[in-house]
Structures are given as structure tokens and as C-alpha cells.
Amino acid sequence: MLSHDFLLRDFTKKARYLNAFFSKRMIHLNLQILYSCNFKCEICDFWQEPYTKMRRLAVADIQTIAAKLKPLNPLLISLGGGEPFMHKELAEIVGILSKDNFLAMISNGWYVTPENAQTIFQHAGMYEVSISVDYATPEKHDKQRGKEGAFANAINALKLLHENRSYPHQRVHMISVVMDDNLDEIEELIKLAKKIGVTYFVTLYSEGRGEKPSRLSRQEVSRELLRLKRKYPTDFVSLPGYLERFAEITTEEQGITPCYAGKNLFNIDCQGNVTLCIDRLQDPVGNILTDDLPKLQQKLLEQHQQNNCGACWTSCRGNIEPLLYGKHRLRDFLDSYQMTKSIPLV
């Protein structure tokens, strides 16, 4: 049973977030708490040097970050890595940040147990967790992730997280990176997520990190994803305004512009470096652990105003920009309920 104090605090956070949202202020932070990972994914470089030798954020760092971000609260903070469950202080980190913000996390699912699933939901205040599953074929997913058993562990993690939620508003999603060879498997993944009791959404592959060959999907991707969205409207929760622009990134040289990183969303890595996004790690505007927030905000805004990049269309953009700047904002706002509505406890 949710306490009166929790409900009041949660309502206040949501009201403040909606005010910031409709004022088109800073609302989203991607935060990498470490780069260590037990997988060797074909589409990611973070498991290689120099990332493997970089420090991870400690609880003291998170306390500093939380204090400095207070003027922006509440943010939707997406914790990532690396693999977040490899951080031994994960529960403490979530607990600190969730007091004034909404916490989400993406994981490969390998280290999820009933105990840590219950801990991050009940004691730490996690709002939602997404587990990556890119193929309905276990062998393909394992190969892509560079780890035998990756698929089986991801499915088990989805079940454990769903079963160990403490409150109906806490959500569990299956997430897939749409690439050149998995579009035909998306429908089976939606069905699998539905069978488990979780919802499904997608993100588009980004070429921005490291030297990797193109993995962008086929040009008919938007048409197919929108068909699936119509067929499974309550299970496939990606916004239609996000899905309908997937094809543009495969056909237009300039990509999808303008990008609102630096204005509505930004990134902090495990060194504390502040950047427009995770694909611009080599171009920080400063460091959250040592620099003042107003100075960092000003530099982010300046970079945003000079930024002509449209090379990615990942879900961090796709869950925000259609709602703030899209052609069908009311439609997408109404549809966003499917991603955030309460789900009965098991």
C-alpha cells in the first residue's frame, strides 16, 4: 500500500515534470554509472579499451551530482553503462537519485536475481527497467551480444523483474535495437513480451560510437513498425511519432534534424563529463563533479545551437521530440499513456 507521503511526493514530482516538459526545458538525462560490461556486443565499444580502464561513479559522486542537479529536478534519468547491475552500489545510487527524479535503467539482464530486483524496486525506488533482447532467435541474440546464454538470462530477468515489482506504477519493458537483420523478428518479440507480462519498445541503432559498419535497417522499417503498432497498440509502446521517422535515418544524408540534445536532454558519463549525448563523449562542455551547473547549462545550450548533427534517432530522442515538436503531438501524448500506465502486480 502506497503511503500518503509517497503519493503526495510522487504527485508533486509529476506535476513539476509536466510543467518542465510543456515549458520545453531540460527534462532527460542519460547517466552512465560505469563502462564495465560482461558482454561483448557487436554494436557497442564500451567493453573495450579505453572504456574498460575508466573509473566508475561512486556513491559520493552521485550525491554530488544529485545536489547539483536539484535546480533541474525532476528529471527522467536513464541509468546505463556498461552493465548497471555490475555496480556494487547500484541500490544506493538509485535510492539517492530517485528521491527527486524518475529513474529508469537499461540492462542486459545477466545479473538480475529475485533479491536485487526486489531491492531496486521496493527499497531504492526504481520506476522502470528495460531488458535488451534483439532477436527472437536465441542463437542470434547470443551471437550479437557475444555471450552464450544471453537470451535465456534476459528472458529470465524480465520475468524476475516483473514478478518482483513493489507497486503497479513500476514498469518492466523489453527493448530491441532495430538493425539491418532483425526487423522480421520484431513481431515475435512483441508476442514474447506480452506472454511474460511486460511491454515492448524499440530504439534505432546508432553508428556514433566507435568504428563499426552500418547496421541501419531497411527502408521499409517505418511502415512495418507502424503496422505492428496498430496490431499491438497496448503491448508495443513506442510512440507512433517516433516510429514513423525511422525510415528517414536510412534515406536522408543529413539524418533527422534539428536535434534537441543540449536543450531538452543531455549526458553525463562515469567520469562526470557532461556532453550533448552519448555519441559526443569526446566533446564535453565540462564536468558535473567540478563545474557549476549554470556554466554547464550555458555551454550545452551553445553547443545545441551550433549542432547540425542528425545522425541518430535513438529512443532518448524519440520519446521526447515527437511529444514536444512533432506533427501529431496530441496523438503521441495520448499514446504515451501505454508506456507509463500502471500494471497490476503479479
C-alpha positions as CSV (number, residue, x, y, z in Angstrom):
1,M,0.0,0.0,0.0
2,L,1.4,3.4,-1.0
3,S,1.7,5.8,1.9
4,H,0.1,9.3,1.8
5,D,3.5,10.9,1.9
6,F,4.7,8.9,-1.1
7,L,1.6,9.7,-3.1
8,L,1.9,13.4,-2.4
9,R,5.6,13.4,-3.2
10,D,5.0,11.4,-6.4
11,F,2.2,13.7,-7.5
12,T,4.3,16.8,-6.9
13,K,7.2,15.3,-8.9
14,K,4.9,14.5,-11.8
15,A,3.3,18.0,-11.7
16,R,6.7,19.6,-11.8
17,Y,7.9,17.3,-14.5
18,L,4.9,18.1,-16.7
19,N,5.5,21.8,-16.2
20,A,9.1,21.5,-17.3
21,F,8.0,19.3,-20.2
22,F,5.5,21.7,-21.6
23,S,7.9,24.6,-21.0
24,K,10.3,22.7,-23.2
25,R,13.1,22.8,-20.5
26,M,15.7,20.2,-19.7
27,I,13.9,17.0,-18.8
28,H,16.0,14.0,-19.6
29,L,19.5,12.8,-18.5
30,N,21.4,9.8,-19.7
31,L,23.8,8.8,-17.0
32,Q,26.5,6.1,-17.4
33,I,27.5,5.0,-13.9
34,L,30.2,2.7,-15.3
35,Y,31.5,1.3,-18.5
36,S,32.3,-2.2,-17.3
37,C,30.3,-4.9,-19.0
38,N,30.3,-8.7,-19.1
39,F,29.1,-8.8,-22.7
40,K,31.0,-8.1,-26.0
41,C,28.2,-6.7,-28.1
42,E,28.9,-6.3,-31.8
43,I,27.2,-2.9,-31.8
44,C,29.0,-1.4,-28.8
45,D,32.6,-0.5,-28.0
46,F,32.2,0.1,-24.2
47,W,33.6,-3.3,-23.3
48,Q,36.9,-2.4,-25.0
49,E,39.7,-0.1,-24.1
50,P,39.9,2.8,-23.2
51,Y,36.5,2.5,-21.6
52,T,37.4,-0.6,-19.6
53,K,40.0,1.3,-17.7
54,M,37.8,4.2,-16.8
55,R,36.6,4.8,-13.2
56,R,33.0,4.3,-12.2
57,L,30.9,6.8,-10.3
58,A,30.9,6.2,-6.5
59,V,28.1,7.0,-4.1
60,A,29.9,10.2,-3.1
61,D,29.9,11.2,-6.8
62,I,26.2,10.5,-7.1
63,Q,25.5,12.6,-4.0
64,T,27.4,15.5,-5.6
65,I,25.6,15.0,-8.9
66,A,22.2,14.8,-7.2
67,A,22.8,18.0,-5.3
68,K,24.0,19.9,-8.4
69,L,21.0,18.8,-10.4
70,K,18.4,20.0,-7.9
71,P,17.6,23.1,-9.9
72,L,16.6,20.8,-12.8
73,N,14.5,18.4,-10.7
74,P,12.7,16.3,-11.5
75,L,14.5,14.8,-14.4
76,L,13.9,11.5,-16.1
77,I,17.2,9.9,-15.5
78,S,18.1,6.8,-17.6
79,L,20.9,4.8,-15.9
80,G,23.2,2.9,-18.2
81,G,26.6,1.6,-18.8
82,G,28.2,-0.7,-19.4
83,E,26.0,-3.1,-17.4
84,P,24.5,-1.2,-14.4
85,F,23.9,-4.4,-12.3
86,M,27.7,-4.8,-12.2
87,H,27.9,-1.7,-10.0
88,K,28.0,-2.9,-6.4
89,E,26.4,0.3,-5.1
90,L,23.6,0.3,-7.6
91,A,20.8,0.2,-5.0
92,E,22.3,3.2,-3.1
93,I,22.7,5.1,-6.4
94,V,19.1,4.5,-7.3
95,G,17.9,5.5,-3.9
96,I,19.8,8.8,-3.9
97,L,18.6,9.8,-7.4
98,S,15.0,8.6,-7.1
99,K,14.2,11.0,-4.2
100,D,13.8,13.9,-6.6
101,N,13.8,12.3,-10.1
102,F,12.2,9.5,-12.1
103,L,14.7,6.6,-12.5
104,A,14.8,4.2,-15.5
105,M,17.5,1.7,-16.4
106,I,18.6,-0.5,-19.3
107,S,20.3,-3.8,-18.6
108,N,21.3,-6.9,-20.4
109,G,19.7,-9.0,-17.6
110,W,22.6,-11.3,-16.8
111,Y,22.9,-10.4,-13.2
112,V,19.3,-10.0,-12.2
113,T,18.1,-12.0,-9.2
114,P,14.9,-12.0,-7.2
115,E,16.8,-10.3,-4.4
116,N,18.3,-7.4,-6.4
117,A,15.1,-7.0,-8.4
118,Q,13.1,-6.5,-5.2
119,T,15.8,-4.2,-3.8
120,I,15.9,-1.7,-6.7
121,F,12.1,-1.5,-6.8
122,Q,11.0,-1.7,-3.2
123,H,13.8,-0.1,-1.3
124,A,15.5,2.1,-3.9
125,G,12.5,3.5,-5.8
126,M,13.2,2.5,-9.4
127,Y,10.4,3.5,-11.8
128,E,11.2,1.3,-14.8
129,V,13.7,-1.3,-16.1
130,S,14.2,-2.3,-19.7
131,I,16.0,-5.5,-20.7
132,S,17.7,-5.7,-24.1
133,V,16.6,-8.5,-26.4
134,D,17.4,-8.0,-30.1
135,Y,16.3,-11.3,-31.7
136,A,13.5,-13.8,-31.1
137,T,16.0,-16.5,-32.1
138,P,18.2,-17.2,-29.0
139,E,21.3,-18.1,-31.1
140,K,21.2,-14.8,-33.0
141,H,20.8,-12.8,-29.8
142,D,23.7,-14.7,-28.1
143,K,26.0,-14.0,-31.1
144,Q,25.1,-10.4,-31.3
145,R,25.7,-9.9,-27.6
146,G,28.9,-12.0,-27.5
147,K,27.7,-14.2,-24.7
148,E,26.3,-17.7,-24.7
149,G,23.1,-17.8,-22.6
150,A,22.4,-14.1,-23.1
151,F,18.9,-14.7,-24.5
152,A,17.9,-17.1,-21.7
153,N,19.1,-14.9,-19.0
154,A,17.4,-11.8,-20.5
155,I,14.1,-13.6,-20.6
156,N,14.5,-14.8,-17.0
157,A,15.4,-11.3,-16.0
158,L,12.2,-9.9,-17.5
159,K,10.2,-12.5,-15.5
160,L,12.0,-11.8,-12.3
161,L,11.7,-8.0,-12.6
162,H,8.0,-8.2,-13.5
163,E,7.3,-10.5,-10.6
164,N,9.3,-8.5,-8.0
165,R,7.8,-5.1,-8.6
166,S,6.6,-3.5,-5.4
167,Y,4.0,-1.1,-6.9
168,P,1.8,-1.1,-10.0
169,H,3.3,2.1,-11.4
170,Q,6.7,0.4,-11.7
171,R,7.2,-0.9,-15.3
172,V,9.3,-3.5,-17.0
173,H,10.0,-3.4,-20.7
174,M,11.7,-5.5,-23.3
175,I,13.7,-3.3,-25.7
176,S,15.3,-4.1,-29.0
177,V,17.8,-2.3,-31.2
178,V,16.3,-2.2,-34.7
179,M,19.1,-3.1,-37.2
180,D,19.5,-4.4,-40.7
181,D,18.7,-8.1,-39.9
182,N,16.1,-8.2,-37.1
183,L,13.0,-6.4,-38.5
184,D,11.4,-9.7,-39.3
185,E,11.8,-10.9,-35.7
186,I,10.1,-7.9,-34.0
187,E,6.6,-9.3,-34.1
188,E,7.7,-12.5,-32.3
189,L,9.5,-10.4,-29.7
190,I,6.3,-8.4,-29.1
191,K,4.4,-11.7,-28.6
192,L,7.1,-12.9,-26.2
193,A,7.0,-9.7,-24.1
194,K,3.2,-10.0,-23.9
195,K,3.4,-13.6,-22.8
196,I,5.8,-12.6,-20.0
197,G,3.5,-9.7,-19.0
198,V,5.8,-6.8,-19.9
199,T,5.6,-4.2,-22.7
200,Y,7.8,-3.8,-25.7
201,F,9.6,-0.9,-27.3
202,V,12.4,-0.3,-29.8
203,T,15.4,2.0,-30.4
204,L,17.2,2.6,-33.6
205,Y,20.8,1.6,-34.0
206,S,23.3,4.5,-33.7
207,E,26.6,4.5,-35.6
208,G,28.0,7.2,-33.5
209,R,30.1,5.1,-31.0
210,G,33.3,3.6,-32.3
211,E,34.3,2.3,-35.8
212,K,31.6,-0.1,-36.7
213,P,30.0,-0.9,-40.1
214,S,26.5,0.4,-40.7
215,R,23.7,-1.7,-39.1
216,L,20.8,0.6,-40.1
217,S,17.7,-1.3,-41.0
218,R,15.9,-1.5,-44.3
219,Q,14.0,1.5,-45.8
220,E,10.6,-0.1,-45.2
221,V,11.2,-0.2,-41.4
222,S,8.8,2.6,-40.5
223,R,5.9,1.0,-42.5
224,E,6.4,-2.4,-40.8
225,L,6.8,-1.0,-37.3
226,L,3.7,1.2,-37.6
227,R,1.8,-1.9,-38.8
228,L,2.9,-3.7,-35.7
229,K,2.0,-0.7,-33.6
230,R,-1.5,-0.8,-34.9
231,K,-1.8,-4.5,-34.4
232,Y,-0.4,-4.5,-30.8
233,P,-1.3,-0.9,-29.5
234,T,-1.1,-1.8,-25.8
235,D,1.9,-4.1,-26.0
236,F,4.1,-2.2,-28.4
237,V,4.5,1.1,-26.6
238,S,6.9,3.1,-28.8
239,L,5.3,6.4,-29.9
240,P,4.0,6.4,-33.5
241,G,5.7,9.8,-34.0
242,Y,9.0,8.1,-33.2
243,L,8.4,5.0,-35.4
244,E,7.2,6.9,-38.5
245,R,10.6,8.7,-38.8
246,F,12.8,5.6,-38.7
247,A,13.0,5.4,-42.5
248,E,14.3,8.9,-42.7
249,I,17.6,8.0,-41.0
250,T,18.2,5.3,-43.6
251,T,17.5,7.5,-46.6
252,E,18.4,11.1,-45.7
253,E,22.1,12.1,-45.6
254,Q,21.5,14.8,-43.0
255,G,19.5,12.4,-40.8
256,I,16.8,13.8,-38.5
257,T,17.3,17.4,-37.6
258,P,17.2,19.5,-35.6
259,C,18.4,17.5,-32.6
260,Y,17.4,18.9,-29.2
261,A,20.3,17.5,-27.2
262,G,21.7,20.2,-25.0
263,K,18.3,21.9,-24.7
264,N,15.9,19.1,-23.6
265,L,18.3,16.2,-22.9
266,F,22.0,15.7,-22.1
267,N,24.5,13.1,-21.0
268,I,26.8,12.5,-18.0
269,D,29.4,9.7,-18.3
270,C,31.1,7.8,-15.5
271,Q,33.9,10.3,-15.3
272,G,31.4,13.1,-14.6
273,N,31.9,14.6,-18.1
274,V,28.9,16.5,-19.4
275,T,28.1,16.1,-23.1
276,L,25.2,16.7,-25.5
277,C,24.8,13.0,-25.9
278,I,26.4,9.6,-25.5
279,D,27.8,9.8,-29.1
280,R,29.7,13.0,-28.2
281,L,31.8,11.8,-25.4
282,Q,35.0,13.3,-26.9
283,D,33.5,16.8,-26.8
284,P,32.5,17.6,-23.1
285,V,31.3,21.0,-22.0
286,G,32.7,20.4,-18.6
287,N,32.4,18.1,-15.6
288,I,29.5,17.9,-13.2
289,L,31.7,17.0,-10.3
290,T,33.9,20.1,-10.5
291,D,31.9,22.8,-12.5
292,D,28.9,24.9,-11.7
293,L,25.6,23.8,-13.2
294,P,24.7,27.2,-14.8
295,K,28.0,27.3,-16.6
296,L,27.4,23.7,-17.9
297,Q,23.9,24.6,-19.0
298,Q,25.1,27.6,-20.9
299,K,27.7,25.6,-22.7
300,L,25.2,22.9,-23.5
301,L,22.8,25.4,-25.0
302,E,25.6,26.9,-27.1
303,Q,26.6,23.5,-28.4
304,H,22.9,22.8,-29.2
305,Q,22.5,26.0,-31.1
306,Q,25.6,25.1,-33.2
307,N,24.7,21.4,-33.6
308,N,23.7,20.2,-37.1
309,C,24.0,16.5,-36.3
310,G,21.0,14.3,-37.0
311,A,22.9,11.0,-37.3
312,C,20.9,9.2,-34.6
313,W,17.3,8.6,-33.9
314,T,17.6,6.6,-30.7
315,S,14.8,6.3,-28.1
316,C,16.1,9.1,-25.9
317,R,15.3,11.5,-28.7
318,G,12.3,9.5,-29.9
319,N,10.5,9.5,-26.5
320,I,10.8,13.3,-26.2
321,E,10.9,15.1,-29.6
322,P,7.7,13.8,-31.1
323,L,5.9,15.0,-27.9
324,L,7.4,18.4,-27.9
325,Y,8.0,19.2,-31.6
326,G,6.2,16.5,-33.6
327,K,3.4,17.0,-36.2
328,H,1.0,14.9,-34.1
329,R,1.8,15.9,-30.6
330,L,-1.7,15.2,-29.2
331,R,-1.8,11.8,-30.7
332,D,1.6,10.9,-29.3
333,F,0.8,12.4,-25.9
334,L,-2.3,10.2,-25.6
335,D,-0.4,7.2,-26.8
336,S,2.4,7.7,-24.2
337,Y,-0.1,6.5,-21.6
338,Q,0.6,3.0,-22.8
339,M,4.2,3.3,-21.8
340,T,3.5,4.8,-18.3
341,K,0.2,3.3,-17.1
342,S,0.1,1.1,-14.0
343,I,0.3,-2.6,-14.5
344,P,-1.3,-4.9,-11.9
345,L,1.2,-6.8,-9.7
346,V,1.7,-10.5,-10.2
